[in-house]
């Protein structure tokens, strides 16, 4: 049987003869027996399933030697909030391997604030000193520990990165731009980036 992630009571009907004595049992840590032991004849076995805060899980209950599998859904996804360590003020560096505009520095610094609940959902408000990118807001796609966003500059740079397990750093990030325009259009900007929560 299936149970929602929020848990709650479950009832299982028992149909047997009046001489049959049965006791509901379970060895699953998230399921509790709520009906009394030593019942006889037909009736209802009742259990309580705890709310699930993680991945989908399965347990089992036993009634008079018959086992019923209980499948509980994964916890509902919750939107990121300001209490998440990913959010708040960040700073880091952007290292160009190849850029479009002549004379671009090889390394930029950046500062920014990740935030949730803005007009675009998860956002990065970023400033790159000595460039037109000052307090610009960019929508961020956040999936697990992977993040991605795009920055239009002299090309459209598509940034991707992996957030550290502590959710306080982005040690592995890279970016690739669209072809430079005007010619030579064969140049594709690229590089790496890092960040750390302040």
KEMI-341538 format. One record per residue (C-alpha): x, z, y; residue number from 1; residue in three letters. Coordinates in steps of 0.1 Angstrom, whole numbers. Layout:
% KEMI-341538
> east/up/north/pos/code
> X/Z/Y/NUM/ALA
...
This chain:
% KEMI-341538
> east/up/north/pos/code
> 0/0/0/1/UNK
> 11/-6/36/2/UNK
> 14/19/64/3/UNK
> 20/13/101/4/UNK
> 52/25/117/5/UNK
> 33/53/134/6/UNK
> 25/69/100/7/UNK
> -6/91/95/8/UNK
> -28/101/66/9/UNK
> -34/80/35/10/UNK
> -61/84/9/11/UNK
> -59/71/-27/12/UNK
> -90/72/-48/13/UNK
> -87/86/-83/14/UNK
> -112/76/-110/15/UNK
> -109/95/-143/16/UNK
> -128/117/-167/17/UNK
> -138/153/-159/18/UNK
> -113/166/-185/19/UNK
> -83/149/-168/20/UNK
> -63/173/-146/21/UNK
> -40/156/-121/22/UNK
> -16/166/-93/23/UNK
> -4/143/-65/24/UNK
> 34/141/-63/25/UNK
> 60/124/-42/26/UNK
> 98/125/-40/27/UNK
> 99/105/-7/28/UNK
> 112/125/22/29/UNK
> 89/109/47/30/UNK
> 57/114/27/31/UNK
> 40/148/23/32/UNK
> 13/158/-2/33/UNK
> -18/172/16/34/UNK
> -43/175/-13/35/UNK
> -42/205/-37/36/UNK
> -26/205/-71/37/UNK
> -45/208/-103/38/UNK
> -76/187/-95/39/UNK
> -97/174/-123/40/UNK
> -120/144/-126/41/UNK
> -125/117/-100/42/UNK
> -115/124/-65/43/UNK
> -92/115/-36/44/UNK
> -55/122/-34/45/UNK
> -43/126/2/46/UNK
> -9/123/17/47/UNK
> 7/122/52/48/UNK
> 33/97/62/49/UNK
> 57/106/90/50/UNK
> 62/82/119/51/UNK
> 91/57/113/52/UNK
> 118/56/140/53/UNK
> 140/30/122/54/UNK
> 140/1/98/55/UNK
> 111/-7/74/56/UNK
> 112/17/44/57/UNK
> 95/22/11/58/UNK
> 85/53/-8/59/UNK
> 62/62/-37/60/UNK
> 36/87/-47/61/UNK
> 25/96/-82/62/UNK
> -9/106/-94/63/UNK
> -16/114/-131/64/UNK
> 15/94/-141/65/UNK
> 5/64/-121/66/UNK
> 29/53/-93/67/UNK
> 18/38/-60/68/UNK
> 44/22/-37/69/UNK
> 41/30/0/70/UNK
> 56/4/24/71/UNK
> 60/15/60/72/UNK
> 66/-9/88/73/UNK
> 98/-7/110/74/UNK
> 96/12/142/75/UNK
> 81/-8/171/76/UNK
> 107/-23/193/77/UNK
> 110/-4/226/78/UNK
> 121/-21/258/79/UNK
> 154/-11/272/80/UNK
> 153/17/298/81/UNK
> 175/31/325/82/UNK
> 186/59/301/83/UNK
> 203/34/278/84/UNK
> 240/35/283/85/UNK
> 241/-3/288/86/UNK
> 223/2/320/87/UNK
> 238/14/353/88/UNK
> 269/3/372/89/UNK
> 295/-19/356/90/UNK
> 328/-36/366/91/UNK
> 352/-60/349/92/UNK
> 372/-91/350/93/UNK
> 365/-128/346/94/UNK
> 395/-149/334/95/UNK
> 395/-186/339/96/UNK
> 411/-209/313/97/UNK
> 398/-240/330/98/UNK
> 377/-243/361/99/UNK
> 361/-271/381/100/UNK
> 371/-264/417/101/UNK
> 408/-269/426/102/UNK
> 426/-238/436/103/UNK
> 403/-213/418/104/UNK
> 421/-180/410/105/UNK
> 428/-174/373/106/UNK
> 412/-139/374/107/UNK
> 382/-127/392/108/UNK
> 369/-91/394/109/UNK
> 332/-84/393/110/UNK
> 309/-55/398/111/UNK
> 273/-53/389/112/UNK
> 243/-33/378/113/UNK
> 223/-39/346/114/UNK
> 187/-29/350/115/UNK
> 155/-32/331/116/UNK
> 120/-38/344/117/UNK
> 128/-62/372/118/UNK
> 109/-95/378/119/UNK
> 129/-111/350/120/UNK
> 129/-82/325/121/UNK
> 165/-73/318/122/UNK
> 187/-83/348/123/UNK
> 223/-83/359/124/UNK
> 228/-79/396/125/UNK
> 264/-92/401/126/UNK
> 289/-95/429/127/UNK
> 321/-115/426/128/UNK
> 343/-108/457/129/UNK
> 353/-138/478/130/UNK
> 327/-161/462/131/UNK
> 291/-169/471/132/UNK
> 280/-146/442/133/UNK
> 271/-115/462/134/UNK
> 243/-93/449/135/UNK
> 229/-122/429/136/UNK
> 203/-115/402/137/UNK
> 206/-132/368/138/UNK
> 182/-128/339/139/UNK
> 199/-114/308/140/UNK
> 190/-120/272/141/UNK
> 197/-88/252/142/UNK
> 195/-90/214/143/UNK
> 209/-61/195/144/UNK
> 245/-58/208/145/UNK
> 246/-95/220/146/UNK
> 240/-104/256/147/UNK
> 238/-138/274/148/UNK
> 232/-150/309/149/UNK
> 240/-181/330/150/UNK
> 256/-182/365/151/UNK
> 254/-214/386/152/UNK
> 286/-217/406/153/UNK
> 307/-249/408/154/UNK
> 293/-255/373/155/UNK
> 266/-237/353/156/UNK
> 286/-210/334/157/UNK
> 269/-197/303/158/UNK
> 282/-162/296/159/UNK
> 279/-145/262/160/UNK
> 293/-111/250/161/UNK
> 292/-84/225/162/UNK
> 284/-49/237/163/UNK
> 306/-22/221/164/UNK
> 291/2/196/165/UNK
> 291/29/222/166/UNK
> 270/6/245/167/UNK
> 295/14/273/168/UNK
> 317/-17/272/169/UNK
> 318/-54/267/170/UNK
> 352/-59/251/171/UNK
> 345/-94/237/172/UNK
> 330/-119/261/173/UNK
> 334/-156/267/174/UNK
> 319/-183/289/175/UNK
> 317/-221/289/176/UNK
> 304/-243/317/177/UNK
> 287/-276/320/178/UNK
> 309/-307/327/179/UNK
> 324/-306/362/180/UNK
> 308/-329/387/181/UNK
> 318/-351/404/182/UNK
> 346/-366/383/183/UNK
> 366/-359/364/184/UNK
> 335/-350/343/185/UNK
> 356/-345/312/186/UNK
> 366/-311/324/187/UNK
> 346/-283/309/188/UNK
> 352/-249/325/189/UNK
> 358/-219/301/190/UNK
> 373/-185/299/191/UNK
> 367/-149/289/192/UNK
> 352/-118/305/193/UNK
> 351/-81/300/194/UNK
> 332/-52/314/195/UNK
> 329/-14/313/196/UNK
> 302/10/322/197/UNK
> 310/32/352/198/UNK
